Amino acid sequence: MTVHIFTLSRTFTWLDLAAMSFAVLYLAHVVTALAGPWGLFLRWRTQKVLGGLTTCIWCTAPYVAALTLCAYWFVPGLVWPFAIAGLALCLRTYTGVMHG
């Protein structure tokens, strides 16, 4: 079964939807909870560049989802590494197992 988004010719399967969901989870987590490369996300959160939007994962997720959908539309393979990381984040949260 496929899900048709918009009326364009691109077709998304349920696997694509799951991959994008995990990718959104991971990317929203990265923006709201981690320092990021060169402390970029940490600076955004402390300086309130986006009006505090980056401090709440629920506030950040819709914007990350829109960007993820655009990225997946043009380069589908780009989303998969983030989807795998999002799945790992879910498993870590579910099991409580931390590395290190």
N, C-alpha and C positions, 0 to 999 in steps of 0.2 A: 504494500500500500504506500502511496506517495502523497505528500502534502504539497499542494500548489500554493506558493506564496506570490502574490501579485498576479498579473496576467501575462507575465513574460514567459519565455520558453524554458527557463531554468526550473528543474524539479528537485525538491528536497525529499529525502527519505526520512524515516524515523531515526535511522542511525545518524544522519546529518544533524537532525534536531537535537539528539542526545549529545553529539560532539560539540555543537555550539553552546548547549547549556553548560556542559562541564568547562568549556573554554571561558564562558562569561563568569562562571563562579571563580575560576582561578585568577583571571585578569582583574576582576573587581577586588579579590582578596589582595592581590599584589599592590594595587593602587591604594587601598585603604589601610593595609596592615604592615607592609614591608617598606624598607628604606628605598629599594630600587637601585638602579645603576647610578653611581656617583651621588647617592642620597637624594635623587631627584624627587621621588614621591614623598619622602620625609619633608623636604623643603616646601613642597606644595601644601602639605598638611599643616605645617607650622606657620607659614606665611599667609594662609587663607587666600591663595591666588584665585581659587574658584569659589570663593564664598563659603567654605566649609563643606563643599560637595564631596570632597575626597576623604572625609572623615567617617562617613557612614556607608557601609557596604550596600545597604538597601537603596540608598540615594544614588550611588554610583552605578549600580548594576544596569538600569535601563539605558544609560548612555553607552556603557560598555557593550551592551547587547546590540545596540544600533550600529556601533562601529564594527563589532564582530560579524554581524550580518553583511555589512558592506564588504568587509575583507573576504568573507566566505564566498560572496557572490563573484568576486573577481579572481581570487586565488584560493580555491578550496583547500589545498594542501597546507596552507599557512595556519589553519585553525587546529589541525590535529595534534601538534606538540602541546598546545595549551589545553586541549581536551584531555590528553593523557595526564597532564599535571593536575587538572581539575579533578579527575577521577582519583588520583593519588591523594589529593587533599580531602576528598570525601571519605576515602578509606582510612586515612589518618584520624579524621574527626570521629568516625564511627568506632574504630577499634581503640583509639586512645594511645596508640603506639607512636612514640617519638624517636627520631634517629639521634645518634650521638650519644 
